[in-house]
């Protein structure tokens, strides 16, 4: 339940609904699946790098290890930036900008989770741009 409260914190008390009998448990299952994928990524990346290690040279091997560490650090920084700064601002704008007396937001927990996941992945990918530029600069014609 700590992960649920962590995911709901940027909404600042917004009330959520689910529209099907299994909506609540579906939300919890998705959190478990996404959490498992995130926690297993370092092991997956390590095994892929160990698999391709025999065909790599010494300098390429060092470059890949450096890139992998930088990629993980930048992804964590991007997700932290998205969580602490971007997500609260985006939710405030999207949930309060378009309301009137007759129009109020009624957000399902599934749509909120989908939005948060897409936003966090997008923030992590946005912070990968410096590495992408370094990689493109390393390629020689």
SEKOLBA-727812 format. One record per atom (N, C-alpha, C): atom name; z, y, x. Coordinates in nm, 4 decimals, padded with zeros to 6 digits, always signed. Example, Ala and Ser with C-alpha at 12.3 -4.5 7.8 and 13.67 -1.06 7.14 Angstrom:
> N +00.7800 -00.5690 +01.3190 $
> CA +00.7800 -00.4500 +01.2300 $
> C +00.7800 -00.3300 +01.3200 $
> N +00.7080 -00.2250 +01.2850 $
> CA +00.7140 -00.1060 +01.3670 $
> C +00.7870 +00.0030 +01.2900 $
This chain:
> N +00.0000 -00.1194 +00.0803 $
> CA +00.0000 +00.0000 +00.0000 $
> C +00.0000 +00.1265 +00.0850 $
> N +00.0318 +00.1134 +00.2143 $
> CA +00.0286 +00.2304 +00.3009 $
> C -00.1143 +00.2811 +00.3178 $
> N -00.2093 +00.1905 +00.3222 $
> CA -00.3489 +00.2301 +00.3363 $
> C -00.3960 +00.3025 +00.2105 $
> N -00.3527 +00.2556 +00.0948 $
> CA -00.3912 +00.3203 -00.0314 $
> C -00.3382 +00.4634 -00.0349 $
> N -00.2116 +00.4822 -00.0001 $
> CA -00.1567 +00.6181 -00.0016 $
> C -00.2230 +00.7058 +00.1034 $
> N -00.2620 +00.6471 +00.2151 $
> CA -00.3337 +00.7220 +00.3184 $
> C -00.4716 +00.7649 +00.2695 $
> N -00.5399 +00.6774 +00.1963 $
> CA -00.6718 +00.7115 +00.1434 $
> C -00.6644 +00.8126 +00.0294 $
> N -00.5558 +00.8107 -00.0465 $
> CA -00.5427 +00.9011 -00.1604 $
> C -00.4841 +01.0376 -00.1230 $
> N -00.4287 +01.0495 -00.0028 $
> CA -00.3649 +01.1743 +00.0384 $
> C -00.4587 +01.2951 +00.0354 $
> N -00.5848 +01.2868 +00.0809 $
> CA -00.6710 +01.4057 +00.0770 $
> C -00.7051 +01.4541 -00.0631 $
> N -00.6796 +01.3736 -00.1662 $
> CA -00.7145 +01.4152 -00.3026 $
> C -00.6127 +01.5123 -00.3623 $
> N -00.4987 +01.5313 -00.2966 $
> CA -00.3958 +01.6272 -00.3391 $
> C -00.3534 +01.6079 -00.4848 $
> N -00.3168 +01.4864 -00.5201 $
> CA -00.2618 +01.4612 -00.6523 $
> C -00.3623 +01.4415 -00.7647 $
> N -00.4892 +01.4311 -00.7332 $
> CA -00.5907 +01.4048 -00.8355 $
> C -00.5612 +01.2692 -00.9001 $
> N -00.5720 +01.2623 -01.0303 $
> CA -00.5501 +01.1360 -01.1007 $
> C -00.6821 +01.0604 -01.1097 $
> N -00.6746 +00.9296 -01.0861 $
> CA -00.7931 +00.8449 -01.0885 $
> C -00.7791 +00.7411 -01.1990 $
> N -00.8923 +00.6899 -01.2422 $
> CA -00.8953 +00.5874 -01.3458 $
> C -00.9793 +00.4709 -01.2966 $
> N -00.9691 +00.3601 -01.3648 $
> CA -01.0679 +00.2531 -01.3491 $
> C -01.1112 +00.2125 -01.4875 $
> N -01.2383 +00.1732 -01.4973 $
> CA -01.2988 +00.1559 -01.6293 $
> C -01.3258 +00.0111 -01.6660 $
> N -01.2789 -00.0798 -01.5850 $
> CA -01.2968 -00.2207 -01.6189 $
> C -01.1632 -00.2918 -01.5972 $
> N -01.1448 -00.4080 -01.6576 $
> CA -01.0174 -00.4793 -01.6411 $
> C -00.9862 -00.5165 -01.4968 $
> N -01.0899 -00.5396 -01.4157 $
> CA -01.0654 -00.5776 -01.2774 $
> C -01.0830 -00.4601 -01.1812 $
> N -01.0894 -00.3380 -01.2319 $
> CA -01.1125 -00.2208 -01.1481 $
> C -01.0057 -00.1990 -01.0434 $
> N -00.8794 -00.2179 -01.0795 $
> CA -00.7700 -00.1966 -00.9851 $
> C -00.7694 -00.2978 -00.8729 $
> N -00.7872 -00.4243 -00.9072 $
> CA -00.7865 -00.5276 -00.8027 $
> C -00.9143 -00.5228 -00.7197 $
> N -01.0237 -00.4800 -00.7807 $
> CA -01.1482 -00.4615 -00.7068 $
> C -01.1302 -00.3545 -00.5990 $
> N -01.0603 -00.2474 -00.6334 $
> CA -01.0304 -00.1410 -00.5383 $
> C -00.9497 -00.1950 -00.4202 $
> N -00.8457 -00.2744 -00.4491 $
> CA -00.7628 -00.3299 -00.3418 $
> C -00.8403 -00.4290 -00.2556 $
> N -00.9256 -00.5116 -00.3161 $
> CA -01.0070 -00.6053 -00.2394 $
> C -01.1028 -00.5317 -00.1463 $
> N -01.1636 -00.4243 -00.1961 $
> CA -01.2554 -00.3470 -00.1113 $
> C -01.1825 -00.2841 +00.0063 $
> N -01.0630 -00.2358 -00.0164 $
> CA -00.9846 -00.1800 +00.0943 $
> C -00.9545 -00.2878 +00.1981 $
> N -00.9190 -00.4075 +00.1534 $
> CA -00.8916 -00.5181 +00.2459 $
> C -01.0163 -00.5569 +00.3246 $
> N -01.1301 -00.5634 +00.2573 $
> CA -01.2545 -00.6014 +00.3249 $
> C -01.2940 -00.4954 +00.4269 $
> N -01.2927 -00.3676 +00.3871 $
> CA -01.3293 -00.2606 +00.4806 $
> C -01.2313 -00.2534 +00.5964 $
> N -01.1032 -00.2717 +00.5690 $
> CA -01.0037 -00.2719 +00.6766 $
> C -01.0258 -00.3861 +00.7742 $
> N -01.0588 -00.5032 +00.7229 $
> CA -01.0868 -00.6171 +00.8104 $
> C -01.2095 -00.5949 +00.8973 $
> N -01.3119 -00.5354 +00.8405 $
> CA -01.4325 -00.5060 +00.9180 $
> C -01.4013 -00.4057 +01.0287 $
> N -01.3274 -00.3011 +00.9955 $
> CA -01.2937 -00.1991 +01.0952 $
> C -01.2082 -00.2584 +01.2063 $
> N -01.1112 -00.3412 +01.1713 $
> CA -01.0253 -00.4004 +01.2734 $
> C -01.0976 -00.5036 +01.3594 $
> N -01.2028 -00.5661 +01.3068 $
> CA -01.2735 -00.6672 +01.3848 $
> C -01.3870 -00.6095 +01.4692 $
> N -01.4232 -00.4835 +01.4509 $
> CA -01.5334 -00.4249 +01.5267 $
> C -01.5151 -00.4310 +01.6790 $
> N -01.3973 -00.4010 +01.7347 $
> CA -01.3851 -00.4122 +01.8810 $
> C -01.4124 -00.5534 +01.9336 $
> N -01.3700 -00.6546 +01.8613 $
> CA -01.3945 -00.7929 +01.9041 $
> C -01.5435 -00.8261 +01.8959 $
> N -01.6091 -00.7815 +01.7913 $
> CA -01.7524 -00.8060 +01.7750 $
> C -01.8316 -00.7374 +01.8863 $
> N -01.7995 -00.6114 +01.9132 $
> CA -01.8700 -00.5375 +02.0190 $
> C -01.8458 -00.6031 +02.1546 $
> N -01.7228 -00.6434 +02.1819 $
> CA -01.6921 -00.7099 +02.3087 $
> C -01.7733 -00.8376 +02.3248 $
> N -01.7817 -00.9190 +02.2205 $
> CA -01.8561 -01.0442 +02.2294 $
> C -02.0063 -01.0205 +02.2444 $
> N -02.0604 -00.9192 +02.1784 $
> CA -02.2026 -00.8877 +02.1954 $
> C -02.2298 -00.8432 +02.3385 $
> N -02.1419 -00.7587 +02.3938 $
> CA -02.1606 -00.7143 +02.5320 $
> C -02.1472 -00.8298 +02.6310 $
> N -02.0562 -00.9189 +02.6075 $
> CA -02.0428 -01.0371 +02.6949 $
> C -02.1642 -01.1296 +02.6832 $
> N -02.2261 -01.1329 +02.5653 $
> CA -02.3435 -01.2172 +02.5454 $
> C -02.4637 -01.1641 +02.6240 $
> N -02.4813 -01.0320 +02.6260 $
> CA -02.5977 -00.9761 +02.6959 $
> C -02.5679 -00.9406 +02.8413 $
> N -02.4460 -00.9617 +02.8880 $
> CA -02.4070 -00.9261 +03.0239 $
> C -02.4898 -00.9947 +03.1333 $
> N -02.5277 -01.1212 +03.1219 $
> CA -02.6018 -01.1848 +03.2314 $
> C -02.7383 -01.1216 +03.2604 $
> N -02.7988 -01.0582 +03.1648 $
> CA -02.9314 -00.9996 +03.1894 $
> C -02.9240 -00.8551 +03.2379 $
> N -02.8054 -00.8006 +03.2483 $
> CA -02.7908 -00.6612 +03.2876 $
> C -02.7611 -00.6489 +03.4361 $
> N -02.8070 -00.5396 +03.4933 $
> CA -02.7751 -00.5091 +03.6319 $
> C -02.6400 -00.4414 +03.6419 $
> N -02.5949 -00.4129 +03.7646 $
> CA -02.4642 -00.3527 +03.7865 $
> C -02.4521 -00.2138 +03.7275 $
> N -02.5515 -00.1281 +03.7524 $
> CA -02.5415 +00.0091 +03.7012 $
> C -02.5581 +00.0121 +03.5491 $
> N -02.6409 -00.0744 +03.4960 $
> CA -02.6592 -00.0811 +03.3508 $
> C -02.5316 -00.1311 +03.2842 $
> N -02.4662 -00.2261 +03.3480 $
> CA -02.3415 -00.2805 +03.2937 $
> C -02.2350 -00.1709 +03.2872 $
> N -02.2220 -00.0920 +03.3941 $
> CA -02.1253 +00.0178 +03.3938 $
> C -02.1606 +00.1213 +03.2875 $
> N -02.2900 +00.1489 +03.2715 $
> CA -02.3348 +00.2458 +03.1713 $
> C -02.3003 +00.1983 +03.0309 $
> N -02.3200 +00.0715 +03.0027 $
> CA -02.2904 +00.0172 +02.8695 $
> C -02.1404 +00.0190 +02.8430 $
> N -02.0599 -00.0152 +02.9427 $
> CA -01.9147 -00.0112 +02.9238 $
> C -01.8697 +00.1323 +02.8988 $
> N -01.9217 +00.2264 +02.9758 $
> CA -01.8863 +00.3673 +02.9568 $
> C -01.9307 +00.4154 +02.8195 $
> N -02.0528 +00.3812 +02.7801 $
> CA -02.1047 +00.4220 +02.6488 $
> C -02.0216 +00.3613 +02.5357 $
> N -01.9801 +00.2364 +02.5501 $
> CA -01.9008 +00.1714 +02.4450 $
> C -01.7654 +00.2392 +02.4282 $
> N -01.7009 +00.2703 +02.5383 $
> CA -01.5717 +00.3385 +02.5297 $
> C -01.5871 +00.4789 +02.4715 $
> N -01.6891 +00.5498 +02.5160 $
> CA -01.7139 +00.6844 +02.4632 $
> C -01.7504 +00.6782 +02.3153 $
> N -01.8263 +00.5787 +02.2766 $
> CA -01.8659 +00.5620 +02.1364 $
> C -01.7432 +00.5397 +02.0483 $
> N -01.6531 +00.4541 +02.0914 $
> CA -01.5317 +00.4277 +02.0138 $
> C -01.4449 +00.5528 +02.0036 $
> N -01.4290 +00.6245 +02.1145 $
> CA -01.3475 +00.7454 +02.1132 $
> C -01.4073 +00.8529 +02.0230 $
> N -01.5387 +00.8731 +02.0341 $
> CA -01.6041 +00.9738 +01.9506 $
> C -01.6017 +00.9348 +01.8026 $
> N -01.6135 +00.8059 +01.7732 $
> CA -01.6060 +00.7613 +01.6337 $
> C -01.4671 +00.7887 +01.5761 $
> N -01.3640 +00.7614 +01.6537 $
> CA -01.2279 +00.7892 +01.6070 $
> C -01.2054 +00.9389 +01.5884 $
> N -01.2554 +01.0193 +01.6820 $
> CA -01.2439 +01.1645 +01.6676 $
> C -01.3190 +01.2142 +01.5443 $
> N -01.4385 +01.1597 +01.5205 $
> CA -01.5167 +01.1986 +01.4042 $
> C -01.4484 +01.1619 +01.2744 $
> N -01.3903 +01.0430 +01.2696 $
> CA -01.3201 +01.0013 +01.1489 $
> C -01.1942 +01.0856 +01.1265 $
> N -01.1244 +01.1195 +01.2336 $
> CA -01.0061 +01.2048 +01.2205 $
> C -01.0460 +01.3445 +01.1726 $
> N -01.1537 +01.3988 +01.2272 $
> CA -01.2013 +01.5298 +01.1829 $
> C -01.2418 +01.5253 +01.0357 $
> N -01.3143 +01.4208 +00.9981 $
> CA -01.3560 +01.4071 +00.8588 $
> C -01.2381 +01.3912 +00.7647 $
> N -01.1365 +01.3166 +00.8074 $
> CA -01.0209 +01.2918 +00.7213 $
> C -00.9340 +01.4158 +00.7051 $
> N -00.9046 +01.4845 +00.8157 $
> CA -00.8101 +01.5960 +00.8099 $
> C -00.8731 +01.7288 +00.7687 $
> N -00.9997 +01.7504 +00.7990 $
> CA -01.0615 +01.8799 +00.7704 $
> C -01.1731 +01.8715 +00.6655 $
> N -01.2670 +01.7815 +00.6850 $
> CA -01.3846 +01.7769 +00.5984 $
> C -01.3580 +01.7222 +00.4598 $
> N -01.2874 +01.6110 +00.4514 $
> CA -01.2641 +01.5452 +00.3231 $
> C -01.1827 +01.6304 +00.2257 $
> N -01.0722 +01.6923 +00.2665 $
> CA -01.0009 +01.7778 +00.1705 $
> C -01.0850 +01.8955 +00.1211 $
> N -01.1617 +01.9558 +00.2112 $
> CA -01.2464 +02.0682 +00.1695 $
> C -01.3561 +02.0223 +00.0741 $
> N -01.4178 +01.9089 +00.1042 $
> CA -01.5237 +01.8576 +00.0179 $
> C -01.4695 +01.8190 -00.1196 $
> N -01.3550 +01.7543 -00.1224 $
> CA -01.2958 +01.7163 -00.2513 $
> C -01.2555 +01.8392 -00.3315 $
> N -01.1980 +01.9380 -00.2653 $
> CA -01.1601 +02.0601 -00.3372 $
> C -01.2838 +02.1270 -00.3974 $
> N -01.3896 +02.1351 -00.3194 $
> CA -01.5126 +02.1979 -00.3680 $
> C -01.5727 +02.1184 -00.4833 $
> N -01.5859 +01.9886 -00.4664 $
> CA -01.6537 +01.9068 -00.5672 $
> C -01.5721 +01.8883 -00.6943 $
> N -01.4392 +01.8867 -00.6844 $
> CA -01.3562 +01.8615 -00.8020 $
> C -01.3131 +01.9889 -00.8746 $
> N -01.3217 +02.1050 -00.8084 $
> CA -01.2727 +02.2273 -00.8720 $
> C -01.3798 +02.3333 -00.8933 $
> N -01.4915 +02.3222 -00.8285 $
> CA -01.5949 +02.4244 -00.8380 $
> C -01.6711 +02.4183 -00.9699 $
> N -01.6876 +02.3025 -01.0240 $
> CA -01.7742 +02.2840 -01.1403 $
> C -01.6970 +02.2545 -01.2676 $
> N -01.5726 +02.2980 -01.2767 $
> CA -01.4926 +02.2705 -01.3956 $
> C -01.4839 +02.3943 -01.4844 $
> N -01.4730 +02.3701 -01.6109 $
> CA -01.4477 +02.4754 -01.7103 $
> C -01.3415 +02.4217 -01.8056 $
> N -01.3170 +02.4940 -01.9125 $
> CA -01.2207 +02.4461 -02.0118 $
> C -01.2716 +02.3177 -02.0774 $
> N -01.4022 +02.3090 -02.0954 $
> CA -01.4605 +02.1921 -02.1618 $
> C -01.5014 +02.0825 -02.0644 $
> N -01.5163 +02.1146 -01.9377 $
> CA -01.5620 +02.0159 -01.8389 $
> C -01.4519 +01.9936 -01.7359 $
> N -01.3995 +01.8721 -01.7321 $
> CA -01.2961 +01.8340 -01.6363 $
> C -01.3432 +01.7090 -01.5606 $
> N -01.3099 +01.6980 -01.4332 $
> CA -01.3511 +01.5774 -01.3600 $
> C -01.2699 +01.4562 -01.4025 $
> N -01.3378 +01.3471 -01.4221 $
> CA -01.2758 +01.2191 -01.4541 $
> C -01.3324 +01.1192 -01.3536 $
> N -01.2605 +01.1007 -01.2444 $
> CA -01.3106 +01.0255 -01.1296 $
> C -01.2523 +00.8854 -01.1322 $
> N -01.3392 +00.7856 -01.1166 $
> CA -01.2899 +00.6483 -01.1055 $
> C -01.2476 +00.6219 -00.9619 $
> N -01.1553 +00.5300 -00.9469 $
> CA -01.1046 +00.4983 -00.8137 $
> C -01.2135 +00.4340 -00.7286 $
> N -01.3058 +00.3598 -00.7920 $
> CA -01.4155 +00.2985 -00.7179 $
> C -01.5102 +00.4047 -00.6625 $
> N -01.5420 +00.5065 -00.7429 $
> CA -01.6317 +00.6116 -00.6938 $
> C -01.5634 +00.6951 -00.5868 $
> N -01.4320 +00.7153 -00.5990 $
> CA -01.3585 +00.7883 -00.4949 $
> C -01.3603 +00.7115 -00.3641 $
> N -01.3343 +00.5804 -00.3700 $
> CA -01.3348 +00.4997 -00.2483 $
> C -01.4736 +00.4996 -00.1843 $
> N -01.5780 +00.4876 -00.2640 $
> CA -01.7142 +00.4909 -00.2102 $
> C -01.7424 +00.6243 -00.1417 $
> N -01.6992 +00.7336 -00.2039 $
> CA -01.7194 +00.8655 -00.1449 $
> C -01.6446 +00.8787 -00.0129 $
> N -01.5193 +00.8337 -00.0093 $
> CA -01.4393 +00.8443 +00.1127 $
> C -01.5010 +00.7600 +00.2247 $
> N -01.5443 +00.6393 +00.1940 $
> CA -01.6034 +00.5528 +00.2966 $
> C -01.7320 +00.6146 +00.3507 $
> N -01.8187 +00.6615 +00.2631 $
> CA -01.9444 +00.7229 +00.3082 $
> C -01.9161 +00.8485 +00.3898 $
> N -01.8198 +00.9280 +00.3478 $
> CA -01.7864 +01.0508 +00.4198 $
> C -01.7297 +01.0200 +00.5581 $
> N -01.6424 +00.9221 +00.5684 $
> CA -01.5826 +00.8873 +00.6969 $
> C -01.6851 +00.8255 +00.7922 $
> N -01.7717 +00.7399 +00.7405 $
> CA -01.8768 +00.6820 +00.8248 $
> C -01.9741 +00.7905 +00.8695 $
> N -02.0071 +00.8813 +00.7798 $
> CA -02.0949 +00.9917 +00.8167 $
> C -02.0331 +01.0807 +00.9233 $
> N -01.9036 +01.1067 +00.9137 $
> CA -01.8354 +01.1868 +01.0153 $
> C -01.8344 +01.1143 +01.1495 $
> N -01.8106 +00.9839 +01.1472 $
> CA -01.8117 +00.9072 +01.2720 $
> C -01.9509 +00.9072 +01.3347 $
> N -02.0545 +00.8930 +01.2523 $
> CA -02.1912 +00.8935 +01.3056 $
> C -02.2322 +01.0310 +01.3566 $
> N -02.1848 +01.1353 +01.2918 $
> CA -02.2165 +01.2708 +01.3361 $
> C -02.1628 +01.2962 +01.4765 $
> N -02.0467 +01.2430 +01.5060 $
> CA -01.9886 +01.2620 +01.6384 $
> C -02.0555 +01.1736 +01.7444 $
> N -02.1478 +01.0869 +01.7046 $
> CA -02.2213 +01.0043 +01.8007 $
> C -02.3438 +01.0762 +01.8581 $
> N -02.3781 +01.1921 +01.8039 $
> CA -02.4970 +01.2644 +01.8504 $
> C -02.4958 +01.2961 +01.9999 $
> N -02.3836 +01.3390 +02.0602 $
> CA -02.3872 +01.3621 +02.2051 $
> C -02.4247 +01.2376 +02.2851 $
> N -02.3745 +01.1224 +02.2444 $
> CA -02.4099 +00.9987 +02.3151 $
> C -02.5569 +00.9639 +02.2959 $
> N -02.6072 +00.9868 +02.1771 $
> CA -02.7485 +00.9619 +02.1516 $
> C -02.8349 +01.0509 +02.2396 $
> N -02.7972 +01.1763 +02.2533 $
> CA -02.8725 +01.2671 +02.3399 $
> C -02.8642 +01.2251 +02.4864 $
> N -02.7477 +01.1788 +02.5315 $
> CA -02.7354 +01.1288 +02.6685 $
> C -02.8226 +01.0058 +02.6900 $
> N -02.8253 +00.9180 +02.5916 $
> CA -02.9073 +00.7970 +02.6020 $
> C -03.0557 +00.8318 +02.6068 $
> N -03.0995 +00.9247 +02.5216 $
> CA -03.2400 +00.9665 +02.5215 $
> C -03.2756 +01.0349 +02.6535 $
> N -03.1832 +01.1121 +02.7078 $
> CA -03.2068 +01.1788 +02.8354 $
> C -03.2174 +01.0785 +02.9500 $
> N -03.1508 +00.9641 +02.9389 $
> CA -03.1526 +00.8617 +03.0442 $
> C -03.2859 +00.7850 +03.0484 $
> N -03.3560 +00.7818 +02.9363 $
> CA -03.4832 +00.7091 +02.9304 $
> C -03.5894 +00.7865 +03.0067 $
> N -03.6535 +00.7210 +03.0986 $
> CA -03.7597 +00.7837 +03.1787 $
> C -03.8945 +00.7268 +03.1354 $
> N -03.9958 +00.8136 +03.1234 $
> CA -04.1291 +00.7623 +03.0844 $
> C -04.1935 +00.6825 +03.1972 $
